[in-house]
Amino acid sequence: MGWSQPKENTVPALIEGVQRFDGVELDIRMTSDEKLVLHHDRRPMLLGKSLDGRPEFVEKWSLDQLQNEGFDAFADFMHHPTAQKSLSEESKVVFVELKLPHRRLLKKKDANSHLVKMLTKVQDIATNAGIPKHNLVIYAFHHHMNQVVKSAKYDGLWSQLAPVIPPIDGEFWQKFRTLPSFVKTSFSSLSKKHRHAGSPIVPCALEYLSGWTRHIPIGRSVGLHGASLKRLRQSLNGLGCHVWPCNDKIERQVLRAGLSPISDFANPDQSLPNAARWTKPATMPLEDEDWNNLDEGIKPNSSIKWSDLSDKEKIQQLEIWKVRFGWQNNVEEMHLESKGEIPWQAVRLIGHRGCGRSSRYST
């Protein structure tokens, strides 16, 4: 029997993902009883099942009702022993996207207070689970994340997803509403905005980096090769960059550029079409020879975990990454600032919704 993909944004998917990759990305919504549930879509993702008169939107369901349909609580993942060990002892990371309800449920003026409630609960759950602040990043498609963070008295890492996608119906209309922001926001200005806000990373849509769409934003384009990659690295200037969505065909290019893919490709039985695959480039780093051999289809048999390296060995590994990916930072300063954890500039492979998007969709 081959690999069976677990349903997205479930505890099994996230546990498998956090063991297979350098970390996972997940989505949460707040239920009618103000609990946090793992769920991406605005409507319950019941995969063909009828609502039978039940509420149209997730936020109108209680956590118990959603759990009866197979959805999981955010706290159940964070308190899972494997998640706790991965995040606190093995330098794995988790990205938590806070999802806003449909505009019909929540007016634009009330979005901040809704996200403040969610963020406060995330912080309480993470603290109680013993998750290090360095290994958890929250973000949302919301213009005023700085206000949300301040109001919630959140002292962890955060970022803003941009261009901001409004919580309305229809992928076409979402893209239509987002296009003006995409056009006027160059990658350089995106990087400056995140640096000014204190974000450790620049979350970035693949459209900024690959294909004809990278030429749409005003200003000089960036990319994954040559002069455009040099401009990208100059814009980042010490920030990490996490790219979505990434499939098996683009993953290796993104990694070689020194960026972190958020991947929908989690099948352990398959390799990349153009290279061997190494799914833990940060938490189980490779020497240059092994890294380059991946392009020849040669996968190393083993590697040492970052968490098992001495301080001296960690600094040596940072020096390898600095040369490989064209970093400008002083590696000893990076090591001190990150307190022995993996710096955010490092290249990670992140499991999207655990083990990738699944067919668990409604509308």
C-alpha positions as CSV (number, residue, x, y, z in Angstrom):
1,M,0.0,0.0,0.0
2,G,1.2,3.5,-0.9
3,W,1.0,6.6,1.1
4,S,-2.4,7.9,2.0
5,Q,-2.6,11.7,2.4
6,P,-4.2,12.8,5.7
7,K,-7.0,15.4,5.6
8,E,-5.6,18.9,5.7
9,N,-5.6,20.9,8.9
10,T,-6.1,17.9,11.1
11,V,-4.0,16.7,14.0
12,P,-2.8,13.6,12.1
13,A,-1.8,15.8,9.1
14,L,0.0,18.3,11.2
15,I,1.8,15.6,13.3
16,E,3.0,13.8,10.2
17,G,4.0,17.1,8.6
18,V,5.9,18.4,11.6
19,Q,7.9,15.2,11.6
20,R,8.6,15.1,7.9
21,F,9.4,18.8,7.3
22,D,11.1,21.6,9.1
23,G,7.7,22.8,10.3
24,V,4.1,23.2,9.3
25,E,1.6,25.9,8.4
26,L,-2.0,25.8,9.6
27,D,-5.2,27.8,9.6
28,I,-7.5,28.5,12.5
29,R,-11.0,30.0,12.9
30,M,-12.9,31.0,16.1
31,T,-16.1,29.1,16.8
32,S,-19.4,30.3,18.2
33,D,-18.2,29.3,21.7
34,E,-15.0,31.2,21.1
35,K,-12.7,28.2,20.7
36,L,-10.1,27.8,18.0
37,V,-10.7,25.1,15.4
38,L,-8.3,23.9,12.6
39,H,-10.1,25.0,9.4
40,H,-9.3,26.9,6.3
41,D,-12.5,27.6,4.4
42,R,-15.2,30.0,5.5
43,R,-17.8,27.3,5.1
44,P,-17.6,23.8,6.8
45,M,-15.5,21.6,4.5
46,L,-17.9,18.6,4.6
47,L,-16.8,17.1,1.3
48,G,-20.2,16.8,-0.4
49,K,-22.3,16.4,2.8
50,S,-25.3,18.6,3.1
51,L,-25.5,21.2,5.8
52,D,-29.1,20.0,6.5
53,G,-30.2,23.4,7.8
54,R,-27.0,23.9,9.9
55,P,-25.1,27.2,9.8
56,E,-23.5,28.3,6.6
57,F,-20.3,29.5,8.1
58,V,-17.8,27.9,10.5
59,E,-17.9,30.7,13.0
60,K,-21.6,29.9,13.7
61,W,-20.7,26.3,14.8
62,S,-19.5,25.3,18.2
63,L,-16.3,23.4,18.6
64,D,-18.2,20.3,19.7
65,Q,-20.3,20.4,16.6
66,L,-17.3,20.7,14.3
67,Q,-15.4,18.0,16.1
68,N,-18.4,15.7,15.6
69,E,-17.8,16.2,11.8
70,G,-14.1,15.3,12.1
71,F,-12.5,18.7,12.6
72,D,-9.9,19.2,15.3
73,A,-9.2,21.8,17.9
74,F,-6.0,23.9,17.6
75,A,-5.1,23.2,21.2
76,D,-5.2,19.4,20.5
77,F,-2.3,19.9,18.0
78,M,-0.3,22.2,20.2
79,H,-0.6,20.0,23.3
80,H,0.2,16.8,21.3
81,P,3.4,15.3,22.7
82,T,5.0,15.0,19.2
83,A,4.2,18.6,18.4
84,Q,5.6,19.7,21.8
85,K,8.8,17.8,21.3
86,S,9.3,18.9,17.7
87,L,8.7,22.6,18.5
88,S,10.5,22.8,21.8
89,E,13.4,20.3,21.3
90,E,14.0,19.9,17.6
91,S,13.8,23.5,16.3
92,K,10.7,22.8,14.2
93,V,8.4,25.8,13.6
94,V,4.7,26.4,13.2
95,F,3.0,29.2,11.2
96,V,-0.5,30.0,12.4
97,E,-2.8,31.9,10.0
98,L,-5.7,33.6,11.7
99,K,-8.8,33.5,9.5
100,L,-11.4,36.2,9.4
101,P,-15.1,35.3,9.0
102,H,-17.1,36.1,5.8
103,R,-17.9,39.8,5.5
104,R,-21.6,38.9,5.9
105,L,-20.8,37.8,9.5
106,L,-18.3,40.3,10.5
107,K,-18.1,43.9,9.5
108,K,-14.7,45.4,8.5
109,K,-14.7,47.7,11.5
110,D,-15.0,44.7,13.8
111,A,-12.1,42.7,12.3
112,N,-9.5,44.0,14.7
113,S,-11.4,42.9,17.9
114,H,-12.1,39.5,16.4
115,L,-8.4,38.9,15.7
116,V,-7.4,40.2,19.1
117,K,-9.5,37.5,20.7
118,M,-8.0,34.9,18.5
119,L,-4.4,36.0,19.0
120,T,-4.9,36.1,22.8
121,K,-6.1,32.5,22.8
122,V,-3.3,31.4,20.5
123,Q,-0.8,33.0,22.9
124,D,-2.4,31.3,26.0
125,I,-2.5,27.9,24.3
126,A,1.1,28.2,23.1
127,T,2.3,29.3,26.5
128,N,0.5,26.4,28.3
129,A,1.9,23.9,25.8
130,G,5.5,25.2,26.4
131,I,6.1,26.2,22.8
132,P,9.1,28.6,22.4
133,K,8.3,32.0,21.1
134,H,11.1,31.7,18.5
135,N,9.4,28.8,16.8
136,L,5.9,30.2,16.4
137,V,4.8,32.8,13.9
138,I,1.2,34.1,13.6
139,Y,-0.1,36.1,10.6
140,A,-3.2,37.0,8.7
141,F,-4.5,38.7,5.6
142,H,-5.3,41.9,7.5
143,H,-4.1,45.5,7.0
144,H,-3.9,46.3,10.7
145,M,-1.9,43.4,12.2
146,N,0.3,45.9,14.1
147,Q,-2.8,47.2,15.9
148,V,-4.0,43.6,16.6
149,V,-0.7,42.6,18.1
150,K,-0.5,45.7,20.3
151,S,-4.1,45.3,21.6
152,A,-3.6,41.6,22.3
153,K,-0.3,42.4,24.1
154,Y,1.3,39.7,22.0
155,D,5.0,39.5,22.5
156,G,5.8,36.7,20.0
157,L,6.7,36.7,16.3
158,W,4.2,37.9,13.8
159,S,3.8,39.0,10.2
160,Q,1.2,40.2,7.7
161,L,0.2,38.3,4.6
162,A,0.1,40.6,1.5
163,P,-1.5,41.6,-0.7
164,V,-4.5,41.4,1.6
165,I,-7.2,39.1,0.3
166,P,-10.7,40.2,1.5
167,P,-13.0,37.7,3.2
168,I,-15.5,37.6,0.4
169,D,-16.9,34.9,-1.9
170,G,-15.4,33.8,-5.1
171,E,-11.7,33.3,-6.1
172,F,-12.2,35.6,-9.1
173,W,-13.5,38.5,-7.0
174,Q,-10.8,38.0,-4.4
175,K,-8.1,38.2,-7.1
176,F,-9.9,41.2,-8.7
177,R,-9.9,43.1,-5.4
178,T,-6.3,42.1,-4.7
179,L,-4.9,43.1,-8.1
180,P,-4.4,46.8,-7.5
181,S,-2.4,46.2,-4.3
182,F,-0.3,43.6,-6.1
183,V,0.4,46.0,-9.0
184,K,1.6,48.9,-6.7
185,T,3.5,46.7,-4.2
186,S,7.0,45.8,-5.4
187,F,8.9,43.0,-3.7
188,S,11.3,45.7,-2.4
189,S,8.6,47.7,-0.8
190,L,7.1,44.4,0.6
191,S,10.4,43.6,2.2
192,K,10.8,47.1,3.7
193,K,7.3,47.0,5.1
194,H,8.0,43.7,6.9
195,R,11.4,44.9,8.2
196,H,9.9,48.1,9.6
197,A,7.2,46.0,11.3
198,G,9.8,43.7,12.9
199,S,8.7,40.6,11.1
200,P,11.3,37.9,11.0
201,I,10.2,36.8,7.5
202,V,8.6,38.1,4.3
203,P,5.7,35.8,3.4
204,C,5.5,35.9,-0.4
205,A,3.2,34.6,-3.1
206,L,5.0,32.7,-5.8
207,E,3.6,35.1,-8.4
208,Y,6.2,37.7,-7.2
209,L,9.1,35.3,-8.1
210,S,8.1,33.1,-11.1
211,G,6.4,33.4,-14.4
212,W,5.1,36.4,-16.2
213,T,3.3,37.6,-13.1
214,R,6.5,38.7,-11.5
215,H,6.7,41.6,-14.0
216,I,3.3,43.0,-12.9
217,P,4.3,44.9,-9.7
218,I,5.6,48.4,-10.3
219,G,9.4,48.6,-9.9
220,R,12.2,46.2,-10.8
221,S,11.2,42.5,-10.8
222,V,12.8,39.8,-8.7
223,G,13.1,36.1,-9.4
224,L,14.8,32.8,-8.7
225,H,17.8,33.1,-11.0
226,G,20.6,35.5,-12.1
227,A,20.3,39.3,-11.7
228,S,16.7,39.1,-10.5
229,L,17.7,36.7,-7.7
230,K,20.5,39.1,-6.7
231,R,18.0,41.9,-6.5
232,L,15.7,39.7,-4.3
233,R,18.5,39.0,-1.9
234,Q,19.4,42.6,-1.7
235,S,15.8,43.5,-0.9
236,L,15.6,40.8,1.8
237,N,18.9,42.0,3.4
238,G,18.8,39.5,6.3
239,L,15.1,38.6,6.3
240,G,13.9,35.1,5.6
241,C,11.4,34.6,2.8
242,H,8.6,32.0,2.8
243,V,7.0,31.2,-0.6
244,W,3.6,29.8,-1.3
245,P,2.2,27.8,-3.1
246,C,5.0,25.5,-4.1
247,N,4.6,22.2,-5.8
248,D,7.2,19.5,-6.7
249,K,8.2,21.2,-9.9
250,I,9.2,24.5,-8.4
251,E,10.4,23.4,-4.9
252,R,14.1,22.8,-5.8
253,Q,14.4,26.1,-7.6
254,V,13.0,28.0,-4.5
255,L,15.3,26.1,-2.2
256,R,18.4,26.8,-4.3
257,A,17.5,30.5,-4.3
258,G,17.7,30.4,-0.5
259,L,14.0,30.7,0.1
260,S,11.6,28.6,2.1
261,P,8.8,26.8,0.2
262,I,5.4,26.2,1.8
263,S,4.8,22.8,0.1
264,D,1.7,20.9,-0.9
265,F,3.9,18.0,-1.9
266,A,4.2,15.6,1.0
267,N,4.3,12.1,-0.5
268,P,7.3,10.3,1.1
269,D,7.3,7.7,-1.7
270,Q,8.0,10.2,-4.5
271,S,11.0,12.3,-5.3
272,L,11.1,15.6,-7.2
273,P,11.0,15.4,-11.0
274,N,14.4,17.2,-11.3
275,A,16.3,16.2,-8.1
276,A,16.4,14.0,-5.1
277,R,14.5,15.4,-2.2
278,W,15.6,16.4,1.3
279,T,12.7,17.5,3.4
280,K,14.6,19.0,6.4
281,P,17.1,21.4,5.0
282,A,17.2,23.4,8.2
283,T,16.6,21.0,11.0
284,M,18.9,18.3,9.4
285,P,21.3,20.4,7.4
286,L,23.5,19.0,4.6
287,E,27.1,19.7,3.8
288,D,27.7,21.3,0.4
289,E,28.6,18.1,-1.4
290,D,25.4,16.3,-0.2
291,W,23.3,19.4,-1.0
292,N,24.7,19.6,-4.6
293,N,24.3,15.9,-5.1
294,L,20.6,16.2,-4.7
295,D,20.6,17.8,-8.2
296,E,22.2,14.6,-9.5
297,G,19.4,12.5,-7.9
298,I,21.6,11.3,-5.1
299,K,20.1,11.4,-1.6
300,P,22.3,11.2,1.4
301,N,21.7,8.4,3.8
302,S,21.8,10.5,6.9
303,S,22.5,13.9,8.5
304,I,22.9,15.2,12.0
305,K,20.1,17.2,13.6
306,W,20.6,20.9,14.2
307,S,19.5,20.4,17.8
308,D,22.4,17.9,18.3
309,L,25.1,20.3,17.1
310,S,27.4,22.1,19.5
311,D,27.5,25.9,19.4
312,K,30.7,25.8,17.4
313,E,29.2,23.4,14.9
314,K,26.1,25.6,14.6
315,I,28.3,28.6,13.7
316,Q,30.1,26.4,11.2
317,Q,26.8,25.4,9.6
318,L,25.7,29.1,9.5
319,E,28.9,29.8,7.6
320,I,28.1,27.1,5.1
321,W,24.6,28.6,4.6
322,K,26.1,32.1,4.3
323,V,28.3,31.1,1.4
324,R,25.6,28.9,-0.2
325,F,22.8,31.4,-0.2
326,G,24.7,34.7,-0.4
327,W,24.0,36.0,3.1
328,Q,25.6,39.2,4.3
329,N,25.1,38.8,8.0
330,N,27.8,38.0,10.5
331,V,27.1,34.4,11.5
332,E,28.4,34.7,15.1
333,E,25.9,37.6,15.6
334,M,23.2,35.6,14.0
335,H,23.9,32.7,16.4
336,L,23.8,35.0,19.4
337,E,20.6,36.8,18.3
338,S,18.8,33.4,17.7
339,K,20.0,32.0,21.0
340,G,21.1,28.8,19.4
341,E,17.9,28.3,17.5
342,I,17.8,28.2,13.7
343,P,17.8,31.8,12.4
344,W,14.8,32.9,10.4
345,Q,17.0,33.6,7.4
346,A,17.6,29.9,7.1
347,V,16.1,27.8,4.4
348,R,13.2,25.7,5.6
349,L,10.7,23.3,4.0
350,I,7.3,23.8,5.4
351,G,4.3,21.5,5.1
352,H,1.2,23.4,3.9
353,R,-1.7,22.6,6.2
354,G,0.3,19.7,7.5
355,C,0.8,17.4,4.6
356,G,-0.6,19.6,1.8
357,R,-4.0,20.7,0.6
358,S,-6.4,17.9,0.4
359,S,-9.8,17.3,-1.3
360,R,-11.6,18.3,1.9
361,Y,-13.5,21.2,0.3
362,S,-17.0,22.6,0.2
363,T,-17.3,26.0,-1.5
